[in-house]
Amino acid sequence: MLTTTSGRRALLRNLCVSLLVNEKIKTTLPKAKLLRQYAEKIINKAKKKNLHSWRSVLSEIKNKDALKKLREVIVPRYENRNGGYVQVLKFKQRQGDSAETAIVKLVQ
């Protein structure tokens, strides 16, 4: 994993954008576990629907497509749900380095 905080934060931002846009991604298991925590916090902030929380989401996610999908599709989908928006499913080991992989997806 990355050793610097800025590198780890950038990685999580990029993974979160990919998850929000595609709703399903494949990555290594440690990254998937970190992404689950990060994405759940972002979705919870977006669900509050006030100016402060939306600006904090804007400061984290810079991709316009991801923001539009978050506001128009994902937040209304989880309106009545209190958590558990992201699911991590273990997948097979990667052939090159035997790293455990996982599928991360948004719950329907």
N, C-alpha and C positions, 0 to 999 in steps of 0.2 A: 504494500500500500504506500501511498505518498507520505513523506515525512513532514512536509511543510503544511501549515494550516491553509495558506492561500491556494496551494495546489489541490488539497483535499476539497476545499470549498468550491473551486472551479469545476472539479470533477463531479461533485454532487449536483451542482447547478446544471451542467450539461446532461447528466443522466436524468435529472428531473424533467428537463425540457423534452428529452426524447420520450420519456414515459407519458407526459401529458399529451404530446402530439400523437404518438402511435398507440398508446394505451397498453402496450405490451413490449417488453424488451428482454434481451438475454445478456447476462453479465456474470461475473464471478460471484460466489456466495457471500464473501465479506462485503463487497460493494453493494450487493443487493440488500443486505441487512441494514447498512447505513442509509441507503436510499429510501427504504421503507420509513424510517424515522423522519427523514428530511421532507419527503413528499407529504406525509400525513400532516406535518406542521404547516406546510404551505397551503394545503387544502383547507385546514381548519381556519387559517387566517382569512382565506378568501371567502369562506362561508359567513363570516361576521357581517359582511356587506356594509362596512362603514369606511370613511375616507382614510383613517389612519391605518387600518388593517390592509386596505387595498394598496396603499402606498408602500407598505412594508413588503407586500408581495411583489410589487413593481420593482423594488430595489433588489430583490433576489433573482427574479426571472426577467430577462431582457428580451426574450423572443416574443414577437407580436402574435404569431400564430398560436403559440402555447398559451398566452394570456387570453386570447379570444376564445379558445376552446375551453379553458378553465372557467371563464365567466359564463359562457353560453351553454355549455354541455355538462361539464363535470360538477360544478357547484349545484345546479338544479337537480342533478341525479342523486346527490348525497344530502339533500335538504333535510330529510328526516332521519339521517344516520348519524350516530355519535362517535364513530371512529371505525377503524378497520377498513380503510379505503383501498389499501394496497396489499396484495397477496404475493408472497414469495414461495415459489415451488422449486424444490431441488431438481436439477437436471443431471445429465451424465457428466462424466469427467472429460475435460478437454484433452484431445489426443496429444498435442504437442508438449505440454508441461504438466499434465495430469491435475490441473486446477479444477476444483469443483465449480460447476456453473449452476446458475439458477435462472428461472424465468420470473420476471417481475411484471405483474399486471394489475390494472385497476379492477376492483370488484364490480360486478354489474348490479 
